């Protein structure tokens, strides 16, 4: 159940942005992620039309989520149980839209550029309470949907689930895909790094964005039916 709760957290927090370009990138982006003293992990983003799939192995568990912005829902795949769960996104998306522009961080577009894996990236600095995050953001790769954690913690980093990091908030609704992210704390010590290791443009199969054959749908129990004080007809 702990894994299930973490999966639910990922599903609701992945809505760091809800905009997709009409000519959105199709293909896969592989990201290497390190946080503190944690082991390096690989997060694979597969993007097609208004759908996004994230695959990652963390804490000995394989985790996959499929986001469909046209249907406003997330499919949570649970390979160990051969099950999947559908999580509606309408309310989380509405909350994200309401809070756009509320970030208290200082955001600076420096004008500096770099080329990462063949893509031109613009440097953006996000400063908040002594923490500085350096982002190199590319156009033409679709919209980054966040990681559902704070500075590498939460479902993928081993810490407690938390709100999106300030650098994730800075990308809300603005498009662009970060190919390199480096966060340093108030003592200038690196606390988080995410860097693209491979970009593979190309047509992706439809089967990648639906539950695998043999998976059964998981239904959340209706805890209201277990309430002994609930008035029954």
WOMOMO-V320248 format. One record per run of one state. SS is the DSSP state (2 for helix, 1 for strand, 0 for the rest). FROM is the first residue (numbers start at 0). TO is the last residue. If there is no record, write none. Layout:
# WOMOMO-V320248
ss=(SS & SS)
from=(FROM & FROM)
to=(TO & TO)
This chain:
# WOMOMO-V320248
ss=(0 & 2 & 0 & 1 & 0 & 1 & 0 & 1 & 0 & 1 & 0 & 1 & 0 & 1 & 0 & 2 & 0 & 1 & 0 & 1 & 0 & 1 & 0 & 1 & 0 & 2 & 0 & 2 & 0 & 1 & 0 & 1 & 0 & 2 & 0 & 1 & 0 & 2 & 0)
from=(0 & 1 & 13 & 26 & 35 & 40 & 48 & 50 & 58 & 60 & 68 & 72 & 78 & 82 & 88 & 89 & 99 & 105 & 116 & 118 & 128 & 130 & 138 & 142 & 143 & 153 & 157 & 165 & 170 & 175 & 184 & 189 & 201 & 205 & 209 & 215 & 217 & 222 & 226)
to=(0 & 12 & 25 & 34 & 39 & 47 & 49 & 57 & 59 & 67 & 71 & 77 & 81 & 87 & 88 & 98 & 104 & 115 & 117 & 127 & 129 & 137 & 141 & 142 & 152 & 156 & 164 & 169 & 174 & 183 & 188 & 200 & 204 & 208 & 214 & 216 & 221 & 225 & 232)
